[in-house]
């Protein structure tokens, strides 16, 4: 058994420290595993093909020396937390991306999260990004050394002939010495270092998208993994405060996009209003800080509910403009919306307008955004009103038309608290008598002199106080045993957790001796299946 300490999660990918060969090392990493674990040298001709069925694997199941625990899609030895989980033959999975994802899903379901995943003889500089994205942590140099024997020069961009070594494209120690084996190993180590940096920055997805374009099977794996929404959704944090790169067609299927959109349609409760205005997005985030949206605000004057039409998120209610990834995405602005974008976004608009009917819906839009709004309105069976008449949305004539269209409308109360709580917790607190203080986005919600909630400007989430949690019911709670925490809540102390909890969620911790508020450091499922790690990062604690 090894000590596996996961420091950072980025979807299925992780980074942290573990004990290997008596030393504490950082992962993901590549090592000569037979030097660390010499007993592996004695295991010969024992690997079972990944495609072998349950009957075959049960009959010919090999015995691997500790601390390696061999697993197979159709058979496992029951690995426990802290084990090194080895998946022999994983390099063959790339031949069939559908099976790659199917086998991975099966193994992830059976194997505890706090284990170290080893893919022997699989890692190359050109594929280690997708291996790490899939949740593998430990690699060896076998595949690189085999490439060296066959005179292949390895780069993240692919495999080339040895003559490429003389081109000056690389100046590593191996290239300077004319040693192909050293170069290929260093290329793998360098690529793993880059992967680690992108995991640390919560942007491995963006890095993997840029790397995978040269190999069709890598793109296929990424797209098929996106289709496994339930598996990835549990692994991805609810919010981040880093840039969200929406640079490819796959962005529409990213879990973060689908989760945000589904909550807008299914969870979010808009403020009482009989008129909605559809507005375009802006390059500057949050939208309200942009010059264009300040002009819209002057024209609207709070007389309608504001909904921002945008790719890739579809629709962003004004109250949610700070919530990840609405305030964090970066998308190429060309004015062109392809058919897939149009279908996705118009579908969200249509679903929202069906779920939340307004007496009037005004489209203050132009170009592609106007076309998708029209398509969404057709899906909802409603008629839009238009205020631009072929002009730019910021044209003074368009703004006057928008002002005139809202003439006679009363000012409505923009309810950030109710809107965000409905999206975040799936419930709306009773807001009678609640006021807010501060300057947006640094605002606090109070009743009398008692603070109930605050708005986290970096994530857009609501942070409840102990009194605020009383207004939210029994949602997003973590139960712990009969002990007095001295800091963060560790996994062994957790006795139960709301299944809806994801990493980054605000949670209430309840135990016989204390209650505490904080932020989940992992999902409820991982709390349940792990034996090691921080479950909740505590902000405040109170004895009961």
ROLUM-821581 format. One record per residue (C-alpha): z, y, x negated. Coordinates in nm, 3 decimals, always signed. Each point is the difference from the previous one (the first is absolute). Layout:
// residues N
{{Z; Y; X}}
...
END
This chain:
// residues 544
{{+0.000; +0.000; +0.000}}
{{-0.091; +0.348; -0.126}}
{{+0.125; +0.342; +0.092}}
{{-0.270; +0.188; +0.194}}
{{+0.077; +0.366; +0.067}}
{{-0.274; +0.172; +0.201}}
{{+0.010; +0.371; -0.076}}
{{-0.313; +0.117; +0.181}}
{{-0.215; -0.138; +0.281}}
{{-0.352; +0.106; +0.086}}
{{-0.115; -0.226; +0.279}}
{{+0.001; -0.357; -0.130}}
{{+0.005; +0.128; -0.358}}
{{+0.331; +0.045; -0.180}}
{{+0.137; +0.116; -0.331}}
{{+0.341; -0.056; -0.149}}
{{+0.187; -0.206; -0.256}}
{{+0.065; -0.370; -0.044}}
{{+0.157; -0.237; -0.250}}
{{-0.255; -0.201; -0.199}}
{{+0.091; -0.210; -0.300}}
{{+0.343; +0.160; -0.017}}
{{-0.142; +0.355; -0.011}}
{{-0.025; +0.260; +0.273}}
{{-0.362; +0.115; +0.035}}
{{-0.195; +0.222; +0.238}}
{{-0.256; -0.137; +0.241}}
{{-0.286; -0.020; +0.078}}
{{-0.078; -0.131; -0.345}}
{{-0.205; -0.249; -0.196}}
{{+0.176; -0.236; -0.242}}
{{-0.061; -0.322; -0.188}}
{{+0.197; -0.206; +0.250}}
{{-0.013; -0.323; -0.203}}
{{+0.187; +0.178; -0.281}}
{{+0.267; +0.124; +0.241}}
{{+0.016; -0.335; +0.179}}
{{-0.106; -0.272; -0.248}}
{{+0.065; -0.275; +0.256}}
{{-0.321; +0.106; +0.175}}
{{-0.197; -0.145; -0.293}}
{{+0.110; -0.348; +0.104}}
{{-0.151; +0.032; +0.349}}
{{-0.352; -0.143; -0.018}}
{{-0.270; -0.051; +0.265}}
{{+0.245; +0.078; +0.277}}
{{-0.158; +0.287; +0.192}}
{{-0.099; -0.075; +0.358}}
{{-0.306; +0.188; +0.137}}
{{+0.086; +0.274; +0.249}}
{{-0.239; -0.161; +0.247}}
{{+0.185; -0.335; -0.003}}
{{+0.151; -0.097; +0.335}}
{{+0.366; -0.065; +0.081}}
{{-0.028; -0.378; -0.037}}
{{-0.153; +0.025; -0.348}}
{{+0.245; +0.261; -0.125}}
{{+0.300; -0.199; +0.125}}
{{-0.119; -0.312; -0.179}}
{{-0.089; +0.154; -0.335}}
{{+0.248; +0.288; -0.014}}
{{+0.075; +0.075; -0.368}}
{{+0.338; +0.080; -0.151}}
{{+0.019; +0.323; -0.194}}
{{+0.290; +0.088; -0.230}}
{{+0.248; +0.267; +0.102}}
{{-0.017; +0.296; +0.049}}
{{-0.355; -0.051; +0.130}}
{{-0.026; -0.103; +0.364}}
{{-0.348; -0.110; +0.098}}
{{-0.126; +0.094; +0.347}}
{{-0.312; -0.091; +0.192}}
{{-0.135; +0.116; +0.339}}
{{+0.069; -0.349; +0.140}}
{{+0.318; -0.085; -0.189}}
{{+0.298; +0.174; -0.159}}
{{+0.311; -0.116; -0.177}}
{{+0.208; +0.257; +0.184}}
{{+0.024; +0.285; -0.254}}
{{+0.308; +0.217; +0.022}}
{{+0.071; +0.363; -0.085}}
{{-0.039; +0.071; -0.371}}
{{-0.242; -0.286; -0.070}}
{{-0.329; +0.036; -0.186}}
{{-0.256; -0.118; +0.251}}
{{-0.314; -0.143; -0.160}}
{{-0.325; -0.047; +0.195}}
{{-0.222; -0.223; -0.216}}
{{-0.372; +0.041; +0.040}}
{{+0.017; +0.342; +0.161}}
{{-0.303; +0.116; -0.202}}
{{-0.212; -0.230; +0.218}}
{{+0.107; +0.187; +0.316}}
{{-0.236; +0.287; -0.082}}
{{-0.293; -0.229; +0.086}}
{{+0.089; +0.026; +0.369}}
{{+0.165; +0.330; +0.102}}
{{+0.087; -0.131; +0.347}}
{{+0.193; -0.291; -0.145}}
{{+0.152; +0.232; -0.260}}
{{+0.158; +0.208; +0.277}}
{{+0.087; -0.299; +0.217}}
{{+0.177; -0.180; -0.286}}
{{+0.176; +0.320; -0.107}}
{{+0.127; +0.061; +0.353}}
{{+0.134; -0.356; +0.021}}
{{+0.179; +0.026; -0.333}}
{{+0.145; +0.345; +0.069}}
{{+0.144; -0.135; +0.324}}
{{+0.171; -0.294; -0.172}}
{{+0.118; +0.151; -0.329}}
{{+0.302; +0.237; -0.020}}
{{-0.099; +0.360; -0.080}}
{{+0.230; +0.036; -0.302}}
{{-0.184; -0.251; -0.216}}
{{-0.237; +0.057; -0.292}}
{{-0.360; -0.105; +0.075}}
{{-0.194; -0.159; -0.286}}
{{-0.378; -0.056; +0.010}}
{{-0.077; -0.220; -0.302}}
{{-0.339; +0.021; -0.173}}
{{-0.120; +0.257; +0.255}}
{{+0.033; +0.354; -0.136}}
{{-0.290; +0.194; -0.150}}
{{-0.024; +0.376; -0.052}}
{{-0.253; +0.004; +0.286}}
{{+0.214; -0.179; +0.260}}
{{+0.365; +0.067; -0.081}}
{{+0.000; +0.304; +0.232}}
{{-0.073; -0.220; +0.302}}
{{+0.246; -0.267; -0.116}}
{{+0.278; +0.259; -0.018}}
{{-0.111; +0.150; +0.331}}
{{+0.040; -0.350; +0.144}}
{{+0.358; -0.026; -0.126}}
{{-0.028; -0.184; -0.333}}
{{+0.228; +0.121; -0.279}}
{{-0.032; -0.231; -0.303}}
{{-0.314; -0.096; -0.191}}
{{-0.102; -0.172; -0.322}}
{{-0.289; +0.046; -0.245}}
{{-0.171; -0.332; +0.070}}
{{-0.296; +0.141; +0.193}}
{{-0.050; +0.273; -0.263}}
{{+0.014; -0.252; -0.286}}
{{-0.255; -0.225; +0.175}}
{{-0.228; +0.302; +0.033}}
{{+0.042; +0.068; -0.372}}
{{-0.107; -0.356; -0.083}}
{{-0.320; +0.052; +0.201}}
{{-0.066; +0.332; -0.179}}
{{+0.069; +0.222; +0.299}}
{{+0.114; +0.359; -0.047}}
{{+0.242; +0.088; +0.279}}
{{+0.042; +0.338; +0.165}}
{{+0.142; +0.106; +0.338}}
{{-0.362; +0.050; +0.106}}
{{-0.094; -0.363; -0.067}}
{{-0.099; -0.254; -0.263}}
{{-0.261; +0.085; -0.263}}
{{-0.157; -0.159; -0.305}}
{{+0.180; +0.017; -0.334}}
{{-0.257; +0.250; -0.128}}
{{+0.161; +0.262; +0.226}}
{{+0.285; -0.002; -0.249}}
{{-0.223; +0.180; -0.250}}
{{-0.093; +0.279; +0.243}}
{{+0.310; +0.206; -0.067}}
{{+0.102; -0.014; +0.364}}
{{+0.351; -0.109; -0.103}}
{{+0.206; +0.100; -0.302}}
{{+0.294; -0.237; +0.039}}
{{+0.151; -0.190; -0.294}}
{{-0.208; -0.306; +0.087}}
{{-0.329; +0.192; +0.000}}
{{+0.082; +0.175; -0.326}}
{{+0.073; -0.338; -0.159}}
{{-0.293; -0.177; +0.168}}
{{+0.243; -0.239; +0.173}}
{{-0.128; -0.079; +0.349}}
{{+0.312; -0.193; +0.102}}
{{+0.228; +0.291; -0.084}}
{{-0.223; +0.244; +0.188}}
{{-0.011; -0.216; +0.314}}
{{+0.377; -0.041; +0.004}}
{{+0.057; +0.371; -0.056}}
{{-0.246; +0.082; +0.280}}
{{+0.209; -0.208; +0.240}}
{{+0.327; +0.156; -0.118}}
{{-0.145; +0.350; +0.039}}
{{-0.125; -0.071; +0.352}}
{{+0.338; -0.138; +0.105}}
{{+0.157; +0.317; -0.139}}
{{-0.231; +0.208; +0.221}}
{{+0.086; -0.214; +0.301}}
{{+0.370; +0.055; -0.069}}
{{-0.053; +0.376; -0.017}}
{{-0.178; +0.003; +0.336}}
{{+0.272; -0.215; +0.157}}
{{+0.256; +0.250; -0.127}}
{{-0.202; +0.278; +0.163}}
{{-0.041; -0.192; +0.328}}
{{-0.378; +0.014; -0.038}}
{{-0.101; -0.352; -0.096}}
{{-0.226; -0.018; +0.307}}
{{-0.205; +0.295; -0.123}}
{{-0.023; -0.154; -0.348}}
{{-0.097; -0.341; +0.135}}
{{-0.271; +0.153; +0.219}}
{{-0.153; +0.171; -0.302}}
{{+0.011; -0.316; -0.211}}
{{-0.120; -0.253; +0.256}}
{{-0.345; +0.156; +0.060}}
{{-0.168; -0.203; -0.275}}
{{+0.093; -0.339; +0.147}}
{{-0.093; -0.097; +0.355}}
{{+0.277; -0.260; +0.022}}
{{+0.263; +0.262; -0.086}}
{{-0.122; +0.232; +0.276}}
{{+0.002; -0.297; +0.238}}
{{+0.359; -0.089; -0.090}}
{{+0.112; +0.358; +0.062}}
{{-0.175; +0.019; +0.338}}
{{+0.132; -0.338; +0.110}}
{{+0.353; +0.094; -0.105}}
{{-0.031; +0.316; +0.212}}
{{-0.075; -0.227; +0.294}}
{{+0.342; -0.165; -0.048}}
{{+0.171; +0.301; +0.153}}
{{+0.335; -0.162; +0.078}}
{{+0.046; -0.131; -0.356}}
{{-0.091; +0.326; -0.174}}
{{+0.170; +0.226; +0.254}}
{{+0.338; -0.154; -0.080}}
{{-0.059; +0.051; -0.372}}
{{-0.109; +0.364; +0.012}}
{{+0.254; +0.285; +0.023}}
{{+0.005; +0.211; +0.313}}
{{-0.038; +0.323; -0.197}}
{{-0.072; +0.122; -0.350}}
{{-0.018; +0.344; -0.154}}
{{-0.302; -0.071; -0.220}}
{{-0.370; +0.069; +0.047}}
{{-0.187; -0.234; +0.236}}
{{-0.355; -0.044; -0.126}}
{{-0.242; -0.054; +0.289}}
{{-0.306; -0.051; -0.216}}
{{-0.180; -0.303; +0.143}}
{{-0.101; -0.174; +0.319}}
{{+0.292; -0.239; -0.040}}
{{+0.239; +0.290; +0.066}}
{{-0.048; -0.038; +0.376}}
{{+0.149; -0.349; -0.021}}
{{+0.291; +0.089; -0.226}}
{{+0.333; -0.097; +0.151}}
{{+0.138; +0.353; -0.034}}
{{-0.287; +0.140; +0.209}}
{{+0.017; -0.268; +0.267}}
{{+0.378; +0.022; +0.025}}
{{-0.003; +0.379; +0.035}}
{{-0.273; -0.010; +0.266}}
{{+0.158; -0.283; +0.198}}
{{+0.332; +0.186; +0.013}}
{{-0.170; +0.320; +0.114}}
{{-0.157; -0.193; +0.288}}
{{+0.282; -0.243; +0.078}}
{{+0.329; +0.163; -0.107}}
{{-0.043; +0.374; -0.017}}
{{+0.117; +0.206; +0.299}}
{{-0.164; +0.345; +0.022}}
{{+0.184; +0.305; +0.135}}
{{-0.053; +0.092; +0.365}}
{{-0.331; +0.187; +0.014}}
{{-0.295; +0.005; +0.237}}
{{-0.247; +0.129; -0.261}}
{{-0.094; -0.144; -0.337}}
{{-0.218; +0.160; -0.268}}
{{-0.192; -0.219; -0.243}}
{{-0.020; +0.170; -0.340}}
{{-0.172; -0.088; -0.328}}
{{+0.198; -0.101; -0.306}}
{{+0.026; +0.208; -0.317}}
{{-0.019; -0.070; -0.370}}
{{+0.346; +0.146; -0.049}}
{{+0.298; -0.205; +0.116}}
{{+0.201; +0.034; +0.210}}
{{-0.263; +0.142; +0.230}}
{{+0.218; +0.288; +0.119}}
{{+0.009; +0.142; -0.352}}
{{-0.379; +0.045; -0.009}}
{{-0.174; +0.328; +0.077}}
{{-0.213; -0.158; +0.274}}
{{+0.298; -0.144; +0.187}}
{{+0.186; +0.329; -0.019}}
{{-0.296; +0.153; +0.182}}
{{+0.006; -0.278; +0.260}}
{{+0.374; +0.057; +0.051}}
{{-0.057; +0.372; +0.060}}
{{-0.257; -0.083; +0.266}}
{{+0.198; -0.278; +0.168}}
{{+0.339; +0.174; -0.011}}
{{+0.183; -0.318; +0.098}}
{{-0.178; -0.029; +0.335}}
{{-0.135; -0.355; -0.056}}
{{+0.080; -0.319; -0.183}}
{{-0.184; -0.012; -0.331}}
{{-0.174; -0.322; -0.112}}
{{-0.184; -0.013; -0.333}}
{{-0.315; -0.216; -0.016}}
{{-0.043; -0.145; -0.347}}
{{-0.137; -0.285; -0.203}}
{{+0.143; -0.249; -0.083}}
{{+0.309; +0.037; +0.225}}
{{-0.181; +0.077; +0.323}}
{{+0.245; +0.230; +0.173}}
{{+0.307; +0.182; -0.136}}
{{+0.230; +0.177; +0.249}}
{{+0.128; +0.327; -0.143}}
{{+0.358; -0.136; -0.001}}
{{-0.104; -0.279; -0.237}}
{{-0.194; +0.206; -0.253}}
{{+0.261; -0.065; -0.271}}
{{+0.026; -0.375; +0.054}}
{{-0.164; -0.221; -0.262}}
{{-0.293; -0.022; -0.041}}
{{-0.092; +0.301; +0.219}}
{{+0.126; +0.248; -0.260}}
{{-0.110; -0.201; -0.301}}
{{-0.357; -0.125; +0.044}}
{{-0.292; +0.117; -0.208}}
{{-0.347; -0.066; +0.143}}
{{-0.348; +0.097; -0.122}}
{{-0.124; +0.285; +0.222}}
{{-0.374; -0.027; +0.064}}
{{-0.030; +0.079; +0.369}}
{{-0.153; -0.342; +0.057}}
{{+0.185; -0.263; +0.203}}
{{-0.153; -0.345; -0.012}}
{{-0.016; -0.228; +0.303}}
{{+0.308; -0.200; -0.101}}
{{+0.207; +0.318; -0.031}}
{{-0.131; +0.129; +0.331}}
{{+0.079; -0.325; +0.182}}
{{+0.349; -0.026; -0.148}}
{{+0.103; +0.360; +0.061}}
{{-0.157; +0.032; +0.345}}
{{+0.181; -0.321; +0.097}}
{{+0.336; +0.149; -0.100}}
{{-0.074; +0.324; +0.186}}
{{-0.103; -0.194; +0.310}}
{{+0.309; -0.223; -0.008}}
{{+0.229; +0.300; -0.048}}
{{-0.152; +0.198; +0.287}}
{{+0.032; -0.303; +0.229}}
{{+0.364; -0.054; -0.100}}
{{+0.084; +0.371; +0.021}}
{{-0.213; +0.170; +0.267}}
{{-0.027; +0.379; +0.002}}
{{-0.133; +0.220; +0.279}}
{{-0.224; +0.176; -0.251}}
{{-0.124; -0.097; -0.347}}
{{-0.168; +0.274; -0.203}}
{{-0.217; -0.095; -0.296}}
{{+0.011; +0.277; -0.258}}
{{-0.215; -0.199; -0.242}}
{{-0.334; -0.008; -0.175}}
{{-0.230; -0.252; -0.169}}
{{+0.111; -0.361; -0.035}}
{{+0.349; +0.066; +0.137}}
{{-0.151; +0.136; +0.320}}
{{-0.223; -0.304; +0.039}}
{{+0.287; -0.248; -0.034}}
{{+0.208; +0.204; +0.244}}
{{-0.281; -0.021; +0.254}}
{{-0.023; -0.377; -0.051}}
{{+0.378; -0.034; +0.037}}
{{-0.006; +0.204; +0.320}}
{{-0.270; -0.225; +0.143}}
{{+0.217; -0.305; -0.075}}
{{+0.291; +0.167; +0.180}}
{{-0.220; +0.108; +0.290}}
{{+0.083; +0.370; -0.029}}
{{-0.194; +0.324; -0.041}}
{{+0.058; +0.226; -0.297}}
{{-0.006; +0.378; -0.006}}
{{-0.178; +0.162; -0.296}}
{{+0.083; +0.326; -0.178}}
{{-0.229; +0.012; -0.304}}
{{-0.352; +0.005; +0.151}}
{{-0.163; -0.106; -0.326}}
{{+0.205; +0.241; -0.214}}
{{+0.256; -0.072; -0.268}}
{{+0.351; -0.062; +0.131}}
{{+0.132; +0.296; -0.202}}
{{-0.270; +0.236; +0.124}}
{{+0.165; +0.296; +0.181}}
{{-0.215; -0.068; +0.307}}
{{+0.122; -0.365; +0.010}}
{{+0.362; +0.108; -0.042}}
{{-0.032; +0.255; +0.281}}
{{-0.153; -0.269; +0.219}}
{{+0.296; -0.229; -0.076}}
{{+0.245; +0.281; +0.084}}
{{-0.183; +0.069; +0.325}}
{{-0.006; -0.370; +0.098}}
{{+0.380; -0.004; -0.022}}
{{+0.047; +0.319; +0.197}}
{{+0.262; -0.058; +0.268}}
{{+0.159; -0.297; -0.178}}
{{+0.372; +0.026; -0.065}}
{{+0.143; -0.048; -0.345}}
{{+0.120; -0.356; -0.052}}
{{+0.286; -0.124; -0.214}}
{{-0.118; -0.187; -0.307}}
{{+0.251; -0.282; -0.036}}
{{-0.011; -0.130; -0.358}}
{{+0.320; -0.199; +0.049}}
{{-0.112; -0.201; +0.304}}
{{-0.354; -0.047; -0.127}}
{{+0.101; -0.121; -0.344}}
{{+0.285; -0.220; +0.128}}
{{-0.235; -0.171; +0.245}}
{{-0.246; -0.079; -0.283}}
{{+0.272; -0.090; -0.251}}
{{+0.257; -0.187; +0.208}}
{{-0.189; -0.086; +0.317}}
{{+0.253; +0.191; +0.210}}
{{+0.056; +0.361; +0.113}}
{{+0.351; +0.148; -0.027}}
{{+0.146; +0.218; +0.272}}
{{-0.072; +0.350; -0.130}}
{{+0.176; +0.213; +0.264}}
{{+0.208; +0.262; -0.179}}
{{-0.143; -0.078; -0.344}}
{{-0.115; +0.297; -0.206}}
{{-0.149; +0.023; -0.345}}
{{+0.066; +0.216; -0.301}}
{{-0.186; +0.066; -0.321}}
{{-0.355; +0.077; -0.097}}
{{-0.265; -0.266; +0.054}}
{{-0.008; -0.259; -0.142}}
{{+0.362; +0.027; -0.119}}
{{+0.155; -0.007; +0.345}}
{{+0.321; -0.144; +0.143}}
{{+0.066; -0.103; +0.359}}
{{+0.344; +0.081; +0.137}}
{{+0.200; -0.012; +0.321}}
{{+0.270; +0.259; -0.004}}
{{+0.120; -0.004; -0.357}}
{{-0.072; -0.369; -0.055}}
{{-0.307; -0.094; -0.202}}
{{-0.185; -0.294; +0.153}}
{{-0.324; -0.025; -0.195}}
{{-0.199; +0.161; -0.279}}
{{-0.368; -0.009; -0.085}}
{{-0.096; -0.141; -0.339}}
{{-0.275; +0.236; -0.112}}
{{-0.138; -0.243; -0.261}}
{{-0.058; -0.289; +0.242}}
{{+0.006; +0.159; +0.345}}
{{+0.266; -0.245; +0.118}}
{{+0.310; +0.084; +0.200}}
{{+0.331; -0.068; -0.176}}
{{+0.281; -0.067; +0.251}}
{{+0.364; +0.075; -0.071}}
{{+0.268; -0.235; +0.134}}
{{+0.010; +0.208; +0.318}}
{{-0.378; -0.003; +0.023}}
{{-0.017; -0.379; -0.015}}
{{+0.206; -0.013; +0.318}}
{{-0.297; +0.152; +0.185}}
{{-0.248; -0.260; -0.124}}
{{+0.147; -0.320; +0.142}}
{{+0.013; -0.322; -0.199}}
{{-0.327; +0.036; -0.191}}
{{-0.049; -0.016; -0.377}}
{{+0.342; -0.137; -0.081}}
{{+0.112; -0.222; -0.288}}
{{+0.312; -0.215; +0.037}}
{{+0.220; -0.082; -0.297}}
{{+0.300; -0.225; -0.063}}
{{+0.367; +0.085; -0.009}}
{{+0.018; +0.196; -0.326}}
{{+0.019; +0.358; -0.121}}
{{-0.324; +0.103; -0.179}}
{{+0.039; +0.191; -0.325}}
{{-0.353; +0.139; +0.010}}
{{-0.336; -0.133; +0.115}}
{{-0.007; -0.306; +0.225}}
{{-0.112; -0.314; -0.182}}
{{-0.187; -0.287; +0.164}}
{{+0.287; -0.254; -0.021}}
{{+0.211; +0.227; +0.221}}
{{-0.257; +0.024; +0.281}}
{{+0.064; -0.219; +0.305}}
{{-0.274; +0.135; +0.228}}
{{-0.273; +0.263; +0.029}}
{{-0.228; +0.140; +0.268}}
{{-0.339; -0.175; -0.050}}
{{-0.175; +0.338; +0.034}}
{{+0.150; +0.128; -0.327}}
{{-0.242; +0.068; -0.284}}
{{+0.059; +0.138; -0.348}}
{{+0.064; +0.372; +0.027}}
{{+0.134; -0.008; +0.355}}
{{+0.315; +0.193; +0.087}}
{{+0.265; -0.255; +0.101}}
{{+0.357; -0.020; +0.124}}
{{+0.223; -0.252; -0.180}}
{{+0.283; -0.152; +0.202}}
{{+0.282; -0.221; -0.117}}
{{+0.358; -0.083; +0.096}}
{{+0.137; +0.252; -0.249}}
{{-0.270; +0.269; -0.028}}
{{-0.308; +0.162; +0.141}}
{{-0.258; +0.163; -0.224}}
{{-0.331; +0.184; +0.017}}
{{-0.278; -0.048; -0.247}}
{{-0.354; -0.109; -0.066}}
{{-0.120; -0.360; -0.005}}
{{-0.108; -0.115; -0.346}}
{{-0.186; -0.301; +0.141}}
{{-0.116; -0.136; +0.333}}
{{+0.228; -0.190; +0.237}}
{{-0.195; -0.319; -0.072}}
{{+0.059; +0.037; -0.373}}
{{+0.370; +0.069; +0.057}}
{{+0.014; -0.325; +0.195}}
{{-0.187; -0.217; -0.252}}
{{+0.130; +0.144; -0.329}}
{{+0.322; -0.062; -0.188}}
{{-0.022; +0.285; -0.248}}
{{-0.077; +0.371; +0.006}}
{{+0.090; +0.326; +0.172}}
{{-0.043; -0.016; +0.377}}
{{+0.103; +0.356; +0.093}}
{{+0.038; +0.310; -0.213}}
{{+0.306; +0.163; +0.151}}
{{+0.016; +0.373; +0.061}}
{{+0.334; +0.029; +0.183}}
{{+0.275; -0.245; +0.075}}
{{+0.301; +0.015; +0.232}}
{{+0.290; -0.237; +0.059}}
{{+0.061; -0.122; +0.352}}
END
